[in-house]
Structure formats: structure tokens, C-alpha cells
Amino acid sequence: MKTLITRMAISGLALLTGCSSALKSNEVHAVNIPVAPYVKLSCNELVREQQLVIAHVQASGVAVDKEHNEDQAAEIVTWILFAPAAFFIEGNEQEVAHHASYKGQYNAISNAMAINNCGTQNLTISYNQ
């Protein structure tokens, strides 16, 4: 009987945490950013731009994950204490939008580096998507 109650409690918590709209940073897809503005840059300028964007991608990824974790915790507490309020939890759409934009910029810069043959100079820096 204890095993059944434990399984039901775990299943209930799993269902409750699945209701949130908040995404993790690795679930965010990049926004399509045009490569044209970056093609005009030199390889060194592209590397500097890429380094800045990587810093933004990493910082925004941390913000997305932090907001996701806070949203998940708030949702569990809300469902336990006052279930109707759970439908008003906001999610992390703003952080996700910024993160998706930075990922798109990174992809555009990487494409510009390939077009400008910068990859042969081994200048490309990658980040953990």
C-alpha cells in the first residue's frame, strides 16, 4: 500500500511539473538571423563579434534555466497550496526570446565566417548549445 501511495505521489508531481510553459535553454531554437550584415566584416571582426555573442548566449542561457527552475518550483508550490493560481504562472518567454535571438546571431556569424573562408584560419569559437 505504501508503494502505491509513493508511486501516485511521484506521478502526481511529474504531471504537475509538466504543465509549465517555461523552457530550458537547450530546448530553445535559434531565430533565423540574416547573414548579410556579417558578410561585410573581416575575419578578425567576425571573431570579436562571435566572442561577444557567445557571452550573450551563455548569459541568456543561464537566465532561461534560472527562470525555468524558479517557474517549476513555483508551480509545484502553487498546485499544492492553491491550484487555481497555477494557471497564472507566466513562464519564461522573454528570456527565451532573447536566448533564441542570440543563438541566431551566433549561427549567422558562423555562416558569415564560412562564406568569408575564415574557418581555414581556425578562428571559429563554439559554445555548448
Disulfide bonds with the S-S distance in Angstrom:
Cys43-Cys118 1.95
